[in-house]
Amino acid sequence: MNYKKLANTALITITSVAVLAACSSTTNRGSSAATSTSLKKGDLVGISMPTKADQRWNVDGANLVKDLKKAGFKTKLEYANNSPSQQSNDINNLVSAGAKAIVVASVDGTAVGPAVEQAESQGDVVIAYDRLVMNTKAVNYYVTFNLERTGILEANTIIDKLDLKGNGGKTTPLNIALFAGSDDDNNAPYFFKGAWDLLKPYFQSGQLVDPSGLVTKDTTDADWKKISVHAWDQTQAQKQMDAFMTKLGDKPLAAVLSPYDAISLGIMKSIKNARPDMTPSIPFSASNQQNKSAWPVITGQDGMDIAISNITYGAQGQTVFKNVALLADQTTSILTQIADGKKPKSTDASMNNGKTEVPTWLLKSDELVKNPTGEQKGLHYEVEVGFISEAQYQKDIAAPIIK
Ligand code: BGC
């Protein structure tokens, strides 16, 4: 267990710093956190983010730099252009530049394994940020948001808007398209599981149907790759939705389960091309189930500017927003505790990455909608927590992407 190793390491450090220094270059540390106690304030922390192309990772990177600097660390931030090989190079370079800790949001959770093993063998602390690094013991901590909650919030919006608990789909089954995230991202199956556990009963009762046949009442959580969108790519999502729209023909479409705002945008573009009759000005609801022009309930995640625009306009139903400032705070707190000689402890359950139990922190996301009720929040919440500026918000709500 990681904590035990940490405790052992701390003991060794106290009793014999010299012995540890000698060991650290020669021993093959089988498990995590072996040399994490060597991290000190003033050390360099290497940050490896997946891509600049998605809004959230830019905010994540900036937050981490700001927080870690404030806590007394030096930082170096790299973006991997969504390329697993570039990310491995980035991590190797960060270690060569003297980084004593690596914070990595992986492009491909498995492919990044050898690079973090190399970092760990040099004595680095490795923190998996948002996405778990898979199949290696060389990952010490994992900070993320509650993963299934994303799918739960998305599915509940669909269930409510379609009135599935009332009469929705009981006379004529309602058509739905379902998408999952990238096949190389360990988060994706959890997002799908959260949603599918809630939606599956309505497939079994016959209230929901997927006309493409990709998802049926017999689909299990494990089948998520059948509907995954590689690299969370908008264009790829649009292609997959084009195929769905061909199968749908001229029938009504009630909802689309989308796990990410850029995927939602690809989906909307496909709907506009295939069915110009469908319009966000006629939102799909239980009372107009047979109206072919009704616009489906489309979900999303990340609170991107495009989502704010499209939710304002009625083209997107909701987005799951992650206040990533909290993730950067948690990461900084872990590294600060280690530098102070303490053992970071989480009260959340650890996650297994296929090789080891990784101590994990699960933060809480929020659901943003146009007209908040109950637990939901309005779009302006993003300004209130500092994710975007007021000026950006005003721009977003003035210009719908899908018209
Ligand atoms: C993150 C999501 C994000 C997606 C696409 C996932 O790993 O957890 O917040 O929407 O990647 O970038």
Boltz pocket constraint, residues with backbone or C-beta under 6 A from the ligand:
constraints:
  - pocket:
      binder: B
      contacts: [[A, 54], [A, 130], [A, 131], [A, 181], [A, 185], [A, 187], [A, 232], [A, 259], [A, 260], [A, 261], [A, 301], [A, 302], [A, 322]]
      max_distance: 6.0
